[in-house]
């Protein structure tokens, strides 16, 4: 029986413990037991019957069918939630986002940011110092970010100058002729 989203029937159809099968275009994406239902977002949380995985399913995107004919839903015990693990993941996500934001130059041109991103993809010890790109604490690239604007030690300087030259050549060759 396909589930409808009528307000008064929703709690009955998605009662905790009910065995369900979720399908997208008649292809089963998961089977399991309802462990929670959110009326506000029209989502159900299902514990997979094959694994211990938890699925959050938005009901507007799938067809959910009851697979159990019994009136009494299977009891699902309380799930253990490791709050320390959640806090750790949260802190890691914040740290990652702050690192990503620190790689965005303040008041620099799009070309300068693209050059920074290209260098960072090769040398992850690349930072902004105002509008100057600093690579491995050794090589500095000042505006207008050409190979002649690179200063630093001879070993790394040549590699970075070649990278800047290649970047500028790629940018000019990809621009449409006017």
C-alpha positions as CSV (number, residue, x, y, z in Angstrom):
1,X,0.0,0.0,0.0
2,X,1.5,3.3,-1.0
3,X,1.7,5.9,1.7
4,X,-0.2,9.2,1.3
5,X,0.8,12.4,3.0
6,X,-2.6,13.4,4.6
7,X,-1.9,15.1,7.9
8,X,-4.2,12.8,10.0
9,X,-2.9,9.6,8.5
10,X,0.8,10.3,8.6
11,X,1.4,9.2,12.2
12,X,-0.4,5.9,11.6
13,X,1.4,5.1,8.3
14,X,4.9,5.9,9.7
15,X,4.5,4.5,13.2
16,X,7.8,3.7,14.9
17,X,8.8,0.1,14.2
18,X,6.8,-0.2,11.0
19,X,8.6,-2.2,8.3
20,X,8.9,-0.1,5.1
21,X,10.4,-0.2,1.7
22,X,11.5,3.1,0.0
23,X,11.5,3.3,-3.8
24,X,12.5,5.9,-6.4
25,X,10.9,5.2,-9.8
26,X,10.1,1.6,-8.7
27,X,13.7,0.9,-7.7
28,X,14.1,0.0,-4.0
29,X,16.7,2.3,-2.4
30,X,16.3,0.9,1.2
31,X,14.3,-1.4,3.4
32,X,14.0,-1.2,7.1
33,X,12.1,-0.1,10.1
34,X,10.9,3.4,10.9
35,X,12.7,4.8,14.0
36,X,11.4,8.4,13.7
37,X,9.2,10.7,11.7
38,X,9.4,14.4,11.3
39,X,6.1,15.9,10.4
40,X,7.6,19.4,9.8
41,X,10.1,18.3,7.1
42,X,8.0,15.3,6.0
43,X,10.9,13.0,6.5
44,X,11.3,9.5,8.1
45,X,14.3,8.0,9.6
46,X,14.8,4.3,8.8
47,X,17.1,1.8,10.3
48,X,18.2,-0.6,7.5
49,X,17.0,-4.2,7.9
50,X,20.3,-5.5,6.3
51,X,22.8,-3.3,8.1
52,X,23.0,-0.9,11.0
53,X,22.8,2.1,8.7
54,X,20.4,4.9,9.3
55,X,18.6,6.5,6.4
56,X,16.9,9.9,6.4
57,X,14.3,9.9,3.7
58,X,12.4,13.0,2.4
59,X,9.0,11.7,1.6
60,X,8.5,14.1,-1.3
61,X,11.2,12.3,-3.3
62,X,10.3,8.7,-2.7
63,X,7.4,6.3,-2.5
64,X,7.3,4.5,0.8
65,X,5.4,1.2,1.1
66,X,4.6,-0.8,4.2
67,X,6.1,-4.2,3.9
68,X,4.6,-5.6,7.2
69,X,1.0,-6.7,7.4
70,X,1.1,-7.1,11.2
71,X,-0.8,-4.5,13.2
72,X,1.8,-4.3,15.9
73,X,5.0,-2.5,14.7
74,X,8.3,-4.1,15.6
75,X,9.8,-2.5,18.6
76,X,13.0,-0.6,18.0
77,X,15.0,0.1,21.1
78,X,16.6,3.4,21.9
79,X,19.6,4.1,19.7
80,X,22.9,5.0,21.3
81,X,24.2,8.4,20.2
82,X,27.8,9.1,20.9
83,X,27.7,12.9,21.7
84,X,31.5,13.1,21.8
85,X,31.7,11.8,18.3
86,X,29.1,14.3,17.1
87,X,31.0,17.1,18.8
88,X,34.3,16.0,17.3
89,X,32.8,15.9,13.8
90,X,31.2,19.3,14.4
91,X,34.6,20.8,15.5
92,X,36.3,19.2,12.5
93,X,33.8,20.7,10.2
94,X,34.2,24.2,11.7
95,X,38.0,23.9,11.5
96,X,37.8,22.8,7.8
97,X,35.5,25.7,7.0
98,X,37.8,28.2,8.7
99,X,40.8,26.8,6.7
100,X,38.8,27.1,3.5
101,X,37.8,30.7,4.3
102,X,41.5,31.6,5.1
103,X,42.4,30.6,1.6
104,X,40.2,33.4,0.1
105,X,42.1,36.6,-0.5
106,X,40.6,39.8,0.8
107,X,40.1,42.4,-1.9
108,X,42.1,40.5,-4.6
109,X,41.0,40.0,-8.2
110,X,39.4,36.8,-9.5
111,X,42.6,36.0,-11.4
112,X,44.7,36.4,-8.3
113,X,42.4,34.0,-6.4
114,X,42.5,31.5,-9.2
115,X,46.3,31.6,-9.2
116,X,46.3,31.1,-5.5
117,X,44.0,28.1,-5.8
118,X,46.2,26.6,-8.5
119,X,49.4,27.0,-6.4
120,X,47.6,25.8,-3.3
121,X,46.5,22.6,-5.1
122,X,50.3,21.8,-5.6
123,X,51.8,23.5,-2.5
124,X,49.4,23.3,0.4
125,X,51.7,25.7,2.4
126,X,50.4,28.6,0.5
127,X,48.8,31.6,2.3
128,X,47.8,35.2,1.7
129,X,49.8,38.1,3.3
130,X,47.5,41.0,2.4
131,X,47.4,40.9,-1.4
132,X,50.7,38.9,-1.7
133,X,50.7,35.2,-2.2
134,X,53.3,33.4,0.0
135,X,54.4,29.9,-1.0
136,X,56.2,27.6,1.5
137,X,57.1,30.7,3.6
138,X,59.8,31.3,1.1
139,X,58.4,32.7,-2.2
140,X,56.3,35.8,-2.5
141,X,54.2,36.7,-5.4
142,X,53.1,40.3,-5.5
143,X,50.5,42.0,-7.7
144,X,50.1,41.9,-10.7
145,X,51.1,38.2,-10.1
146,X,53.4,37.7,-13.1
147,X,56.6,35.6,-13.0
148,X,58.6,38.8,-12.7
149,X,56.7,39.6,-9.5
150,X,58.0,36.5,-7.7
151,X,60.8,36.8,-5.1
152,X,62.4,34.3,-2.8
153,X,65.0,31.6,-2.7
154,X,66.4,30.3,-5.9
155,X,65.4,26.6,-5.6
156,X,61.7,27.2,-5.1
157,X,61.6,30.5,-7.0
158,X,62.2,28.9,-10.4
159,X,59.4,26.3,-9.9
160,X,56.9,28.9,-8.8
161,X,57.8,31.3,-11.7
162,X,57.2,28.4,-14.1
163,X,53.9,27.7,-12.5
164,X,52.9,31.4,-12.7
165,X,53.9,31.5,-16.3
166,X,52.0,28.4,-17.1
167,X,48.9,29.7,-15.3
168,X,49.1,33.0,-17.1
169,X,49.5,31.3,-20.5
170,X,46.6,29.0,-19.8
171,X,44.4,32.0,-18.8
172,X,45.3,34.0,-22.0
173,X,44.8,31.0,-24.3
174,X,41.4,30.3,-22.8
175,X,40.1,33.8,-23.2
176,X,38.0,34.4,-26.3
177,X,39.6,36.7,-29.0
178,X,38.1,40.2,-29.1
